[in-house]
Amino acid sequence: LEAVREGQGAVPRVFLPALPRDWRKLAKVTERKRAFTMIVLPLILHANEILRMESERLRALSVRIDAKEALSERDRTWILGLADLYKVEAPEVTRETVSALRHRVDIIPPSLAIAQAAIESGWGTSRFTTEGNALFGQWSEDKDNSMIPARRDAGRTYAIKRFSTLLGSIKAYMHNLNSHRAYRKFRAARAKSRAAGEEIAGLPLAKLLGSYSQQGSEYVRALTSIIEKSQIANLDRAALSL
């Protein structure tokens, strides 16, 4: 982990489907935080890898559209399916459709994802994580595939979505940030950094996620504190081994 932080090593492609069953027996907080980071970082990088591939395909198709080249039916169907998934209104494939998708189909900085997972899962100790691989506490109305919070307010019907793997939880979290209207400012800032050729960094983007939690500004302070104190900002430059 230290080598990765210093940019001197790649992250092994070791993808755990769930946290170890004896996870809560890690008594030392520093050991748990270190182990948690080492488990979720490869999964985050893998999810980002998928987003990068989709983004690159969109870029290539954008170039073809600008060149007035006809797209295949397969490419058009893929774009429209992606538009539906990312909540982009697209009755037909246009340059604007692809541009809007490129604004949404992009990576989430590892430091930010780790910090949010740490807060929402208590560094992996929450029941939702140990029983349902739910790292980010995402709500669901699906009674058959969710877990009911012990302290849910009377009259509320929401539950916490259950996932078959940790990777599934990470993918759903990234899709949430990339598609929900509450995170438009987050996506706009990321796109601005991308257009300027700057690094997509977690610390500045964390300040735009007050709407992720009812705690608002307190949540933002907690996020930035974890990124800084856990020394994970440099993990935004981490890469998976070949």
C-alpha positions as protocol buffer text, in pm:
chain_id: "A"
residue {
  index: 1
  type: LEU
  ca { x: 0 y: 0 z: 0 }
}
residue {
  index: 2
  type: GLU
  ca { x: 284 y: 239 z: 82 }
}
residue {
  index: 3
  type: ALA
  ca { x: 444 y: 175 z: -257 }
}
residue {
  index: 4
  type: VAL
  ca { x: 114 y: 247 z: -432 }
}
residue {
  index: 5
  type: ARG
  ca { x: 74 y: 568 z: -234 }
}
residue {
  index: 6
  type: GLU
  ca { x: 420 y: 675 z: -346 }
}
residue {
  index: 7
  type: GLY
  ca { x: 352 y: 589 z: -709 }
}
residue {
  index: 8
  type: GLN
  ca { x: 607 y: 308 z: -708 }
}
residue {
  index: 9
  type: GLY
  ca { x: 379 y: 7 z: -744 }
}
residue {
  index: 10
  type: ALA
  ca { x: 65 y: -116 z: -915 }
}
residue {
  index: 11
  type: VAL
  ca { x: -239 y: -258 z: -738 }
}
residue {
  index: 12
  type: PRO
  ca { x: -273 y: -636 z: -773 }
}
residue {
  index: 13
  type: ARG
  ca { x: -586 y: -762 z: -946 }
}
residue {
  index: 14
  type: VAL
  ca { x: -720 y: -930 z: -634 }
}
residue {
  index: 15
  type: PHE
  ca { x: -1097 y: -885 z: -621 }
}
residue {
  index: 16
  type: LEU
  ca { x: -1267 y: -1010 z: -305 }
}
residue {
  index: 17
  type: PRO
  ca { x: -1642 y: -1072 z: -343 }
}
residue {
  index: 18
  type: ALA
  ca { x: -1705 y: -988 z: 23 }
}
residue {
  index: 19
  type: LEU
  ca { x: -1526 y: -891 z: 341 }
}
residue {
  index: 20
  type: PRO
  ca { x: -1379 y: -1180 z: 544 }
}
residue {
  index: 21
  type: ARG
  ca { x: -1628 y: -1337 z: 785 }
}
residue {
  index: 22
  type: ASP
  ca { x: -1408 y: -1253 z: 1083 }
}
residue {
  index: 23
  type: TRP
  ca { x: -1378 y: -887 z: 976 }
}
residue {
  index: 24
  type: ARG
  ca { x: -1508 y: -746 z: 1302 }
}
residue {
  index: 25
  type: LYS
  ca { x: -1239 y: -931 z: 1496 }
}
residue {
  index: 26
  type: LEU
  ca { x: -982 y: -682 z: 1369 }
}
residue {
  index: 27
  type: ALA
  ca { x: -950 y: -501 z: 1699 }
}
residue {
  index: 28
  type: LYS
  ca { x: -703 y: -230 z: 1600 }
}
residue {
  index: 29
  type: VAL
  ca { x: -864 y: 55 z: 1409 }
}
residue {
  index: 30
  type: THR
  ca { x: -546 y: 127 z: 1211 }
}
residue {
  index: 31
  type: GLU
  ca { x: -528 y: -235 z: 1094 }
}
residue {
  index: 32
  type: ARG
  ca { x: -894 y: -234 z: 990 }
}
residue {
  index: 33
  type: LYS
  ca { x: -860 y: 89 z: 795 }
}
residue {
  index: 34
  type: ARG
  ca { x: -551 y: -38 z: 617 }
}
residue {
  index: 35
  type: ALA
  ca { x: -711 y: -372 z: 532 }
}
residue {
  index: 36
  type: PHE
  ca { x: -1034 y: -203 z: 420 }
}
residue {
  index: 37
  type: THR
  ca { x: -840 y: 23 z: 184 }
}
residue {
  index: 38
  type: MET
  ca { x: -647 y: -271 z: 40 }
}
residue {
  index: 39
  type: ILE
  ca { x: -969 y: -466 z: -23 }
}
residue {
  index: 40
  type: VAL
  ca { x: -1182 y: -194 z: -181 }
}
residue {
  index: 41
  type: LEU
  ca { x: -913 y: -12 z: -383 }
}
residue {
  index: 42
  type: PRO
  ca { x: -873 y: -286 z: -648 }
}
residue {
  index: 43
  type: LEU
  ca { x: -1252 y: -307 z: -684 }
}
residue {
  index: 44
  type: ILE
  ca { x: -1283 y: 70 z: -726 }
}
residue {
  index: 45
  type: LEU
  ca { x: -1007 y: 73 z: -986 }
}
residue {
  index: 46
  type: HIS
  ca { x: -1175 y: -214 z: -1172 }
}
residue {
  index: 47
  type: ALA
  ca { x: -1510 y: -32 z: -1177 }
}
residue {
  index: 48
  type: ASN
  ca { x: -1331 y: 279 z: -1304 }
}
residue {
  index: 49
  type: GLU
  ca { x: -1160 y: 66 z: -1568 }
}
residue {
  index: 50
  type: ILE
  ca { x: -1502 y: -28 z: -1706 }
}
residue {
  index: 51
  type: LEU
  ca { x: -1613 y: 335 z: -1705 }
}
residue {
  index: 52
  type: ARG
  ca { x: -1296 y: 435 z: -1892 }
}
residue {
  index: 53
  type: MET
  ca { x: -1362 y: 178 z: -2162 }
}
residue {
  index: 54
  type: GLU
  ca { x: -1717 y: 304 z: -2209 }
}
residue {
  index: 55
  type: SER
  ca { x: -1594 y: 664 z: -2212 }
}
residue {
  index: 56
  type: GLU
  ca { x: -1331 y: 583 z: -2474 }
}
residue {
  index: 57
  type: ARG
  ca { x: -1592 y: 416 z: -2694 }
}
residue {
  index: 58
  type: LEU
  ca { x: -1811 y: 725 z: -2662 }
}
residue {
  index: 59
  type: ARG
  ca { x: -1517 y: 947 z: -2756 }
}
residue {
  index: 60
  type: ALA
  ca { x: -1446 y: 740 z: -3066 }
}
residue {
  index: 61
  type: LEU
  ca { x: -1811 y: 748 z: -3170 }
}
residue {
  index: 62
  type: SER
  ca { x: -1821 y: 1123 z: -3112 }
}
residue {
  index: 63
  type: VAL
  ca { x: -1532 y: 1165 z: -3356 }
}
residue {
  index: 64
  type: ARG
  ca { x: -1719 y: 960 z: -3615 }
}
residue {
  index: 65
  type: ILE
  ca { x: -2035 y: 1165 z: -3569 }
}
residue {
  index: 66
  type: ASP
  ca { x: -1839 y: 1488 z: -3611 }
}
residue {
  index: 67
  type: ALA
  ca { x: -1690 y: 1346 z: -3931 }
}
residue {
  index: 68
  type: LYS
  ca { x: -2044 y: 1277 z: -4060 }
}
residue {
  index: 69
  type: GLU
  ca { x: -1980 y: 903 z: -4063 }
}
residue {
  index: 70
  type: ALA
  ca { x: -2277 y: 668 z: -4035 }
}
residue {
  index: 71
  type: LEU
  ca { x: -2290 y: 462 z: -3717 }
}
residue {
  index: 72
  type: SER
  ca { x: -2375 y: 95 z: -3719 }
}
residue {
  index: 73
  type: GLU
  ca { x: -2705 y: -23 z: -3574 }
}
residue {
  index: 74
  type: ARG
  ca { x: -2508 y: -190 z: -3296 }
}
residue {
  index: 75
  type: ASP
  ca { x: -2340 y: 138 z: -3199 }
}
residue {
  index: 76
  type: ARG
  ca { x: -2667 y: 329 z: -3210 }
}
residue {
  index: 77
  type: THR
  ca { x: -2841 y: 71 z: -2994 }
}
residue {
  index: 78
  type: TRP
  ca { x: -2553 y: 80 z: -2745 }
}
residue {
  index: 79
  type: ILE
  ca { x: -2566 y: 460 z: -2720 }
}
residue {
  index: 80
  type: LEU
  ca { x: -2944 y: 465 z: -2670 }
}
residue {
  index: 81
  type: GLY
  ca { x: -2918 y: 192 z: -2406 }
}
residue {
  index: 82
  type: LEU
  ca { x: -2650 y: 388 z: -2225 }
}
residue {
  index: 83
  type: ALA
  ca { x: -2863 y: 703 z: -2246 }
}
residue {
  index: 84
  type: ASP
  ca { x: -3153 y: 520 z: -2085 }
}
residue {
  index: 85
  type: LEU
  ca { x: -2926 y: 385 z: -1812 }
}
residue {
  index: 86
  type: TYR
  ca { x: -2779 y: 728 z: -1734 }
}
residue {
  index: 87
  type: LYS
  ca { x: -3109 y: 915 z: -1757 }
}
residue {
  index: 88
  type: VAL
  ca { x: -3019 y: 1119 z: -2065 }
}
residue {
  index: 89
  type: GLU
  ca { x: -3317 y: 1206 z: -2284 }
}
residue {
  index: 90
  type: ALA
  ca { x: -3230 y: 1073 z: -2627 }
}
residue {
  index: 91
  type: PRO
  ca { x: -3510 y: 997 z: -2876 }
}
residue {
  index: 92
  type: GLU
  ca { x: -3233 y: 952 z: -3132 }
}
residue {
  index: 93
  type: VAL
  ca { x: -2855 y: 943 z: -3150 }
}
residue {
  index: 94
  type: THR
  ca { x: -2706 y: 1290 z: -3192 }
}
residue {
  index: 95
  type: ARG
  ca { x: -2383 y: 1468 z: -3114 }
}
residue {
  index: 96
  type: GLU
  ca { x: -2557 y: 1623 z: -2813 }
}
residue {
  index: 97
  type: THR
  ca { x: -2658 y: 1279 z: -2686 }
}
residue {
  index: 98
  type: VAL
  ca { x: -2301 y: 1152 z: -2694 }
}
residue {
  index: 99
  type: SER
  ca { x: -2172 y: 1475 z: -2539 }
}
residue {
  index: 100
  type: ALA
  ca { x: -2418 y: 1446 z: -2251 }
}
residue {
  index: 101
  type: LEU
  ca { x: -2318 y: 1084 z: -2194 }
}
residue {
  index: 102
  type: ARG
  ca { x: -1947 y: 1167 z: -2190 }
}
residue {
  index: 103
  type: HIS
  ca { x: -2030 y: 1418 z: -1916 }
}
residue {
  index: 104
  type: ARG
  ca { x: -2171 y: 1133 z: -1705 }
}
residue {
  index: 105
  type: VAL
  ca { x: -1972 y: 826 z: -1799 }
}
residue {
  index: 106
  type: ASP
  ca { x: -1650 y: 902 z: -1615 }
}
residue {
  index: 107
  type: ILE
  ca { x: -1448 y: 777 z: -1321 }
}
residue {
  index: 108
  type: ILE
  ca { x: -1495 y: 841 z: -951 }
}
residue {
  index: 109
  type: PRO
  ca { x: -1164 y: 928 z: -776 }
}
residue {
  index: 110
  type: PRO
  ca { x: -1054 y: 633 z: -559 }
}
residue {
  index: 111
  type: SER
  ca { x: -986 y: 854 z: -256 }
}
residue {
  index: 112
  type: LEU
  ca { x: -1343 y: 985 z: -266 }
}
residue {
  index: 113
  type: ALA
  ca { x: -1495 y: 638 z: -311 }
}
residue {
  index: 114
  type: ILE
  ca { x: -1287 y: 497 z: -25 }
}
residue {
  index: 115
  type: ALA
  ca { x: -1381 y: 787 z: 205 }
}
residue {
  index: 116
  type: GLN
  ca { x: -1752 y: 754 z: 131 }
}
residue {
  index: 117
  type: ALA
  ca { x: -1740 y: 377 z: 175 }
}
residue {
  index: 118
  type: ALA
  ca { x: -1559 y: 427 z: 507 }
}
residue {
  index: 119
  type: ILE
  ca { x: -1825 y: 665 z: 637 }
}
residue {
  index: 120
  type: GLU
  ca { x: -2128 y: 472 z: 512 }
}
residue {
  index: 121
  type: SER
  ca { x: -2001 y: 130 z: 622 }
}
residue {
  index: 122
  type: GLY
  ca { x: -1804 y: 224 z: 934 }
}
residue {
  index: 123
  type: TRP
  ca { x: -1490 y: 94 z: 765 }
}
residue {
  index: 124
  type: GLY
  ca { x: -1676 y: -225 z: 682 }
}
residue {
  index: 125
  type: THR
  ca { x: -1825 y: -295 z: 1025 }
}
residue {
  index: 126
  type: SER
  ca { x: -2190 y: -213 z: 953 }
}
residue {
  index: 127
  type: ARG
  ca { x: -2445 y: -495 z: 936 }
}
residue {
  index: 128
  type: PHE
  ca { x: -2540 y: -381 z: 588 }
}
residue {
  index: 129
  type: THR
  ca { x: -2184 y: -443 z: 469 }
}
residue {
  index: 130
  type: THR
  ca { x: -2112 y: -768 z: 651 }
}
residue {
  index: 131
  type: GLU
  ca { x: -2451 y: -921 z: 559 }
}
residue {
  index: 132
  type: GLY
  ca { x: -2530 y: -754 z: 228 }
}
residue {
  index: 133
  type: ASN
  ca { x: -2205 y: -618 z: 78 }
}
residue {
  index: 134
  type: ALA
  ca { x: -2360 y: -269 z: 93 }
}
residue {
  index: 135
  type: LEU
  ca { x: -2069 y: -27 z: 123 }
}
residue {
  index: 136
  type: PHE
  ca { x: -2260 y: 295 z: 58 }
}
residue {
  index: 137
  type: GLY
  ca { x: -2596 y: 255 z: 230 }
}
residue {
  index: 138
  type: GLN
  ca { x: -2801 y: 302 z: -85 }
}
residue {
  index: 139
  type: TRP
  ca { x: -3177 y: 307 z: -32 }
}
residue {
  index: 140
  type: SER
  ca { x: -3415 y: 65 z: -200 }
}
residue {
  index: 141
  type: GLU
  ca { x: -3788 y: -7 z: -206 }
}
residue {
  index: 142
  type: ASP
  ca { x: -3724 y: -367 z: -311 }
}
residue {
  index: 143
  type: LYS
  ca { x: -3833 y: -567 z: -7 }
}
residue {
  index: 144
  type: ASP
  ca { x: -3698 y: -893 z: -146 }
}
residue {
  index: 145
  type: ASN
  ca { x: -3343 y: -773 z: -197 }
}
residue {
  index: 146
  type: SER
  ca { x: -3280 y: -530 z: 86 }
}
residue {
  index: 147
  type: MET
  ca { x: -3224 y: -498 z: 460 }
}
residue {
  index: 148
  type: ILE
  ca { x: -3441 y: -299 z: 698 }
}
residue {
  index: 149
  type: PRO
  ca { x: -3254 y: -50 z: 922 }
}
residue {
  index: 150
  type: ALA
  ca { x: -3298 y: -118 z: 1293 }
}
residue {
  index: 151
  type: ARG
  ca { x: -3367 y: 251 z: 1362 }
}
residue {
  index: 152
  type: ARG
  ca { x: -3592 y: 332 z: 1068 }
}
residue {
  index: 153
  type: ASP
  ca { x: -3842 y: 607 z: 1152 }
}
residue {
  index: 154
  type: ALA
  ca { x: -4204 y: 506 z: 1191 }
}
residue {
  index: 155
  type: GLY
  ca { x: -4398 y: 528 z: 867 }
}
residue {
  index: 156
  type: ARG
  ca { x: -4089 y: 503 z: 646 }
}
residue {
  index: 157
  type: THR
  ca { x: -4066 y: 219 z: 395 }
}
residue {
  index: 158
  type: TYR
  ca { x: -3711 y: 246 z: 263 }
}
residue {
  index: 159
  type: ALA
  ca { x: -3453 y: -24 z: 315 }
}
residue {
  index: 160
  type: ILE
  ca { x: -3083 y: -66 z: 235 }
}
residue {
  index: 161
  type: LYS
  ca { x: -3012 y: -239 z: -94 }
}
residue {
  index: 162
  type: ARG
  ca { x: -2836 y: -574 z: -74 }
}
residue {
  index: 163
  type: PHE
  ca { x: -2565 y: -675 z: -324 }
}
residue {
  index: 164
  type: SER
  ca { x: -2425 y: -1014 z: -418 }
}
residue {
  index: 165
  type: THR
  ca { x: -2069 y: -872 z: -421 }
}
residue {
  index: 166
  type: LEU
  ca { x: -1877 y: -568 z: -304 }
}
residue {
  index: 167
  type: LEU
  ca { x: -1810 y: -481 z: -669 }
}
residue {
  index: 168
  type: GLY
  ca { x: -2184 y: -464 z: -734 }
}
residue {
  index: 169
  type: SER
  ca { x: -2219 y: -211 z: -453 }
}
residue {
  index: 170
  type: ILE
  ca { x: -1933 y: 1 z: -592 }
}
residue {
  index: 171
  type: LYS
  ca { x: -2074 y: -2 z: -945 }
}
residue {
  index: 172
  type: ALA
  ca { x: -2416 y: 106 z: -815 }
}
residue {
  index: 173
  type: TYR
  ca { x: -2260 y: 387 z: -611 }
}
residue {
  index: 174
  type: MET
  ca { x: -2066 y: 517 z: -911 }
}
residue {
  index: 175
  type: HIS
  ca { x: -2376 y: 502 z: -1128 }
}
residue {
  index: 176
  type: ASN
  ca { x: -2563 y: 701 z: -864 }
}
residue {
  index: 177
  type: LEU
  ca { x: -2306 y: 984 z: -867 }
}
residue {
  index: 178
  type: ASN
  ca { x: -2295 y: 973 z: -1246 }
}
residue {
  index: 179
  type: SER
  ca { x: -2669 y: 987 z: -1307 }
}
residue {
  index: 180
  type: HIS
  ca { x: -2865 y: 1141 z: -1018 }
}
residue {
  index: 181
  type: ARG
  ca { x: -2963 y: 1506 z: -1059 }
}
residue {
  index: 182
  type: ALA
  ca { x: -2845 y: 1582 z: -704 }
}
residue {
  index: 183
  type: TYR
  ca { x: -2484 y: 1550 z: -821 }
}
residue {
  index: 184
  type: ARG
  ca { x: -2492 y: 1777 z: -1125 }
}
residue {
  index: 185
  type: LYS
  ca { x: -2239 y: 2019 z: -974 }
}
residue {
  index: 186
  type: PHE
  ca { x: -2009 y: 1728 z: -897 }
}
residue {
  index: 187
  type: ARG
  ca { x: -2022 y: 1611 z: -1259 }
}
residue {
  index: 188
  type: ALA
  ca { x: -1979 y: 1965 z: -1394 }
}
residue {
  index: 189
  type: ALA
  ca { x: -1665 y: 2019 z: -1185 }
}
residue {
  index: 190
  type: ARG
  ca { x: -1526 y: 1684 z: -1294 }
}
residue {
  index: 191
  type: ALA
  ca { x: -1594 y: 1766 z: -1659 }
}
residue {
  index: 192
  type: LYS
  ca { x: -1423 y: 2102 z: -1619 }
}
residue {
  index: 193
  type: SER
  ca { x: -1113 y: 1932 z: -1477 }
}
residue {
  index: 194
  type: ARG
  ca { x: -1122 y: 1677 z: -1756 }
}
residue {
  index: 195
  type: ALA
  ca { x: -1145 y: 1946 z: -2025 }
}
residue {
  index: 196
  type: ALA
  ca { x: -851 y: 2134 z: -1870 }
}
residue {
  index: 197
  type: GLY
  ca { x: -638 y: 1818 z: -1868 }
}
residue {
  index: 198
  type: GLU
  ca { x: -625 y: 1816 z: -1489 }
}
residue {
  index: 199
  type: GLU
  ca { x: -623 y: 1519 z: -1256 }
}
residue {
  index: 200
  type: ILE
  ca { x: -966 y: 1403 z: -1140 }
}
residue {
  index: 201
  type: ALA
  ca { x: -899 y: 1438 z: -767 }
}
residue {
  index: 202
  type: GLY
  ca { x: -1119 y: 1335 z: -478 }
}
residue {
  index: 203
  type: LEU
  ca { x: -1052 y: 1616 z: -231 }
}
residue {
  index: 204
  type: PRO
  ca { x: -1196 y: 1909 z: -432 }
}
residue {
  index: 205
  type: LEU
  ca { x: -1487 y: 1698 z: -560 }
}
residue {
  index: 206
  type: ALA
  ca { x: -1575 y: 1587 z: -206 }
}
residue {
  index: 207
  type: LYS
  ca { x: -1675 y: 1944 z: -128 }
}
residue {
  index: 208
  type: LEU
  ca { x: -1959 y: 1915 z: -381 }
}
residue {
  index: 209
  type: LEU
  ca { x: -2128 y: 1614 z: -223 }
}
residue {
  index: 210
  type: GLY
  ca { x: -2318 y: 1774 z: 63 }
}
residue {
  index: 211
  type: SER
  ca { x: -2643 y: 1645 z: -86 }
}
residue {
  index: 212
  type: TYR
  ca { x: -2528 y: 1283 z: -44 }
}
residue {
  index: 213
  type: SER
  ca { x: -2621 y: 1297 z: 322 }
}
residue {
  index: 214
  type: GLN
  ca { x: -2876 y: 1477 z: 536 }
}
residue {
  index: 215
  type: GLN
  ca { x: -2579 y: 1604 z: 737 }
}
residue {
  index: 216
  type: GLY
  ca { x: -2481 y: 1832 z: 449 }
}
residue {
  index: 217
  type: SER
  ca { x: -2173 y: 2038 z: 532 }
}
residue {
  index: 218
  type: GLU
  ca { x: -2087 y: 1811 z: 826 }
}
residue {
  index: 219
  type: TYR
  ca { x: -2074 y: 1518 z: 586 }
}
residue {
  index: 220
  type: VAL
  ca { x: -1842 y: 1710 z: 355 }
}
residue {
  index: 221
  type: ARG
  ca { x: -1611 y: 1789 z: 646 }
}
residue {
  index: 222
  type: ALA
  ca { x: -1604 y: 1421 z: 743 }
}
residue {
  index: 223
  type: LEU
  ca { x: -1520 y: 1321 z: 385 }
}
residue {
  index: 224
  type: THR
  ca { x: -1235 y: 1567 z: 348 }
}
residue {
  index: 225
  type: SER
  ca { x: -1103 y: 1475 z: 692 }
}
residue {
  index: 226
  type: ILE
  ca { x: -1082 y: 1106 z: 601 }
}
residue {
  index: 227
  type: ILE
  ca { x: -907 y: 1178 z: 271 }
}
residue {
  index: 228
  type: GLU
  ca { x: -651 y: 1397 z: 444 }
}
residue {
  index: 229
  type: LYS
  ca { x: -594 y: 1204 z: 769 }
}
residue {
  index: 230
  type: SER
  ca { x: -593 y: 859 z: 607 }
}
residue {
  index: 231
  type: GLN
  ca { x: -344 y: 981 z: 347 }
}
residue {
  index: 232
  type: ILE
  ca { x: -538 y: 838 z: 54 }
}
residue {
  index: 233
  type: ALA
  ca { x: -533 y: 1139 z: -182 }
}
residue {
  index: 234
  type: ASN
  ca { x: -239 y: 990 z: -373 }
}
residue {
  index: 235
  type: LEU
  ca { x: -445 y: 678 z: -443 }
}
residue {
  index: 236
  type: ASP
  ca { x: -624 y: 881 z: -711 }
}
residue {
  index: 237
  type: ARG
  ca { x: -317 y: 805 z: -924 }
}
residue {
  index: 238
  type: ALA
  ca { x: -319 y: 432 z: -846 }
}
residue {
  index: 239
  type: ALA
  ca { x: -347 y: 181 z: -1129 }
}
residue {
  index: 240
  type: LEU
  ca { x: -418 y: -191 z: -1151 }
}
residue {
  index: 241
  type: SER
  ca { x: -140 y: -426 z: -1250 }
}
residue {
  index: 242
  type: LEU
  ca { x: -141 y: -543 z: -1612 }
}
